[in-house]
């Protein structure tokens, strides 16, 4: 039981130390402001361990700054701009033909696929979206006044015109056609007409 308490206390202390280190780093970097910064300054005055950690951070910053300044002094930038200018002058412009070929190599398949899809849509889908052409309505009435004369009246109502067309067909050979043994055919007037 005592080991658990010690373990829990060590864990809590480790968590608090990590949180404290993070707060010290934020204070050192100038990220803490207002009430939190004042509170941390007051705690720093009472904690020699936190003061040592803050001093370590300041020493680390100083060492890094000195190392960067020394390496910058040792580096030679003489002629750097001259070398950059020579590189710019030596670079030749890419001809348009090469630019187009490079673009087609990169995007040609995509453009070809998109074009094929557009053609397919225009050929297949577009006609489906259009209204079918208007068709004429035809009314057919058949009368037999006399067994030897058949009268057929066609009335055609066209949406393109305002009037109706009426056709009257008199078939005087109707009786002789009925007497033939042939099935319905265009010759005897009872089958489909060409």
Beta strands, then each sheet from edge to edge (+ up, - down):
strand 1: 137-146
strand 2: 149-157
strand 3: 164-171
sheet 1: 1+ 2- 3+
end
